[in-house]
Amino acid sequence: MNILLAVDDSKHAEDAVQGLLHLFKPQDTRVRILQVLPLPVLSGAPQMSRDYAPELQDLAKDAYSLVEKHSQQLRAAGFAVDSVVERGDVSDSIIDCASGWHADLIVIGSGSHKGVGRLLFGSVADSIVREAPCSVLVVRRPAKE
C-alpha cells in the first residue's frame, strides 16, 4: 500500500503521523511524506523571483528538517519512507503527488477553522477529500479527556 502523508509545521501534522503509526502496519506499506510550501505573493521589484528571498530558503530548510523528523519516526517503526518538499498550491500539489505516485491513501491532519476563518482560508482537507484520486484519511486531534 502506498500512503501519502501530507504534513506542515502544525500540531495537526503530528496528529496525522501518530494516526498513521496507530492505524497501519509497516509490512507492505510505503509512505511518502510531502510538505508543500505555498508560493509567496511577492510585491515590489519585478526582478524578485519566487526563489530569491532568503526567507524562502529558510522556510525550505525548516521544511526539509520537518519531513526528516517525521521520516525518522516512521522508519523507527519499520515503515519504508521517502520524503518530498515542493512549492506550489498546497491542495493541488498534494493531489498531483498522490496521482503521480499512485497513492492508495492520503493521510492528513485537519485544523479547526470555523466560521469566518473557514470562509476566508477554506480547508485544504476539504479540497483534498473532494478532488483526490484515492481515499483520504483525515486525522483529527483527539478530544481532551
Steps between C-alpha positions, in 0.01 A plus 500: 500500500627849411408761760562868433539683831455874451651708779564859595649660809179485704398275787250342258785349300627321810145370552508360145835329564370347823180390325702325231718330762196372691283396206744337257762227512833547325481173305436569132446871572701777340464853629586816313509809720416820317525856619387774265628853543242743365626734232558844645318803374782737419443862440761755419784474258428289192849350518396311815452136415312262726829330592696817568397605848726362776189438712385244245826311536452494877146365456632227270767401755235480772278291272778251427576473872134438578450226241825337614376501862175328396692261273716390791191437716345279235824319411552421869159328490607295196337692214670549163505880465606765255430870513436792269484877546326694226392857435159583363133500584467268798186310395600470135851382589369231737252375241763504223750313716240238593412452134857485375614263775187283471412543867237265639427737789572859603536566873466860621438679825218749522490842658195651656414808298142593569271779396678792338839326518369211296338738253821701458754218506295207379619157591780311334350181639161576344657566162706182510205286605297634208768469232738222602559207264490258795355465848585764760538455875459824693646465849358731763658598830369270773244657733631589843382263767 
